[in-house]
Each structure stands twice: as structure tokens, then as C-alpha cells.
Amino acid sequence: MNPAKLEGRAQVVADQATCRTVETAIMGYVMNNGVEPTSVRQLGDYVSGDISRYRIVGGRAAGPGCKA
């Protein structure tokens, strides 16, 4: 068992899940406001947790775990 390898894999999965959460929050924001958010700060009411490592690029989430 390699704890460092397991921890690294867990982080990858967590980053992907957080990216998906930000994507979902963007969709919720658009549905409620009729416009795309320009900053993750606008998503505070849609996400519980720290999403400060993410940004919005072209209407999509960008950051750890997000596909480029």
C-alpha cells in the first residue's frame, strides 16, 4: 500500500468533483439570472465550500480537475 499514491489519486477525484460542482453552479446561476456569471464569487449562493482555485473561462469552470 502506497499512502502517497492513494492520497494523490483521492485529490484528483476530489478536484474533478469540485470542478463538476462549479459547472453545476454556473448552470444554476444562468437559469436564475439569465446571464452567465463572470466570477466564481458570484456562485457563493450555489456552492458550499471553497472554490477559490477555480475561475470561469468562456462560461465554463476552469481549474484543478477541469478538462482544458
C-alpha positions as CSV (number, residue, x, y, z in Angstrom):
1,M,0.0,0.0,0.0
2,N,1.4,3.4,-1.0
3,P,-0.3,6.2,1.0
4,A,1.2,9.0,-1.1
5,K,-0.1,7.4,-4.3
6,L,-3.6,6.9,-2.8
7,E,-3.7,10.4,-1.5
8,G,-2.7,11.7,-4.9
9,R,-5.5,9.7,-6.6
10,A,-8.0,10.9,-4.0
11,Q,-7.0,14.5,-4.7
12,V,-7.6,14.0,-8.4
13,V,-11.0,12.6,-7.8
14,A,-11.9,15.4,-5.4
15,D,-10.7,18.1,-7.9
16,Q,-12.9,16.5,-10.6
17,A,-15.9,16.5,-8.3
18,T,-15.3,20.1,-7.3
19,C,-15.0,21.2,-11.0
20,R,-18.3,19.5,-11.7
21,T,-19.8,21.3,-8.7
22,V,-18.7,24.6,-10.1
23,E,-20.1,23.7,-13.6
24,T,-23.4,22.8,-11.9
25,A,-23.4,26.1,-10.0
26,I,-22.8,28.0,-13.3
27,M,-25.8,26.4,-14.8
28,G,-27.9,27.2,-11.8
29,Y,-26.7,30.8,-11.9
30,V,-27.6,31.1,-15.6
31,M,-31.1,29.6,-15.0
32,N,-31.8,32.0,-12.2
33,N,-30.3,35.2,-13.6
34,G,-30.5,34.7,-17.4
35,V,-26.8,35.7,-17.8
36,E,-23.5,33.8,-17.3
37,P,-21.5,34.6,-14.2
38,T,-18.1,36.2,-14.8
39,S,-16.5,35.3,-11.5
40,V,-16.7,32.3,-9.1
41,R,-17.5,34.9,-6.4
42,Q,-21.0,35.2,-8.0
43,L,-21.6,31.5,-7.2
44,G,-21.4,31.7,-3.4
45,D,-25.2,31.0,-3.1
46,Y,-24.9,27.9,-5.3
47,V,-21.8,26.2,-3.8
48,S,-20.9,25.2,-0.2
49,G,-17.2,25.1,0.2
50,D,-14.0,26.8,-1.1
51,I,-14.0,27.2,-4.9
52,S,-11.3,30.0,-4.9
53,R,-8.9,27.8,-7.0
54,Y,-11.4,27.9,-9.9
55,R,-12.3,30.6,-12.4
56,I,-14.8,30.9,-15.2
57,V,-13.5,30.9,-18.8
58,G,-15.9,31.1,-21.7
59,G,-18.8,30.2,-19.4
60,R,-17.2,27.0,-18.2
61,A,-15.3,26.1,-15.0
62,A,-11.5,26.2,-15.2
63,G,-9.2,24.9,-12.5
64,P,-8.0,21.7,-10.8
65,G,-9.7,18.7,-12.2
66,C,-11.4,20.5,-15.1
67,K,-10.7,19.4,-18.7
68,A,-8.9,22.0,-20.7
